[in-house]
Every structure is written in structure tokens, then in C-alpha cells.
Amino acid sequence: MRPLDPQKNWVTIGVWDDSSCGGSHLNEEPFETEPAKKTWTTNPKFSLQFKEEGPTPVWFKVTLQVADKNWKSKTARKMKVMN
């Protein structure tokens, strides 16, 4: 494993909240018919644009990650509800 080059590593911090947490493709037609529950299209969207053109292909990796402290607390709460 090797660390990412800080000059080539771009981070965008965001949040899914009540207005933008649309779930998955299962929250749309044909799986979901109730209008209030058809929410997949409200998920955040990002567009990647590469301005340099040339014969060499551009390789990139997108990683979606939940902040560790938030994930652990939400998981713990969910486990209590399930038990």
C-alpha cells in the first residue's frame, strides 16, 4: 500500500441529509410506486470533467466513505434497535 500523492488527491466533503438521502435504485419505479418514497433521484450527483486531451487514457478512482466516528455511532444505535 502507498499513500496518495497530496497534489493529485481531491476530497469533497458532503452529507446526505433528509433532503438528499434517496436510497438506491430500488427507491424508484418499477420497485417503488408511492410518490413520497420515490427518492433515488434526490441523491447527490457529481460530474467529472477532464480538460487535458491526449493519447494517454486517464485513470481515476472514486471512493465514497462514511466518517468513522459517525458510522460507528449509527451502527451501534441500529444494532440496539435490532436486538
N, C-alpha and C positions, 0 to 999 in steps of 0.2 A: 504494500500500500504506500502511496506517496501523497503528500499534501497538494492541494490545488494551488496553482500559481495565483497569488492575490490579484495580479493585474489582469487575469483572464477569468476571474470568478466574480459573477454578478449575483447579488442577493436581493430579492424583493420580499419584503415582509408584508403580509396581509392577514386578513382574518375572514373566516366565514362567520357571518352573524345571522340574525333572524331574517334579514332581507336577502341574503346571498347564499344560504346553505340549502341548495336544491337537491341534494342527494345524487342518485345515479340515473342512468337511462331508464331504470325501472320506474322512475317518478314521472314518466311521460306516456303518451299513447304508444302502443295499444295496452300497456300494462296498467296504467292509471287512468281512470275515467272522471274522477271528481276534479273539477277545475281548481279548487283550492290546494289540491295535493299534486298538481302537475307543476313541479317546481324546478326540474332539472335545468331549464334554460336560464334560471337566475344565478347559477354558479358563476364565479369569476372566470373571465376569459383573458388570455394574453396572446399577443401576436408577436412573433419573432421575425425580424427583418434583418437581412444581411446585406450591407451596402457594397462590399467588395465583390467583384466578379473575377473569375479566373478559372483556369483548367483544373485546379485542385479542389476536390469536394470539401465542404465544411462539415466537420463533425462536432456535435454538441450533445450534452446530456442534461436533461431536466430532472430535478429531484424535488418532490413535494414532501415536506416534512412538518410534523407537529412538534412544537416546542416540548421538550422532555417533561418539564415541570407541569405543564398543562395536561399533557397526555396521561401522566401518572395519576393526577388527582381525579380526572374524569373517569379513567378506567376503574379506580378504586371505588368511586361512587356508584358506577354501573354494577360492579360486582356485588356491592351491598344490596342493591335493589333486586338483583337476580337471586340472591340467596335467601 
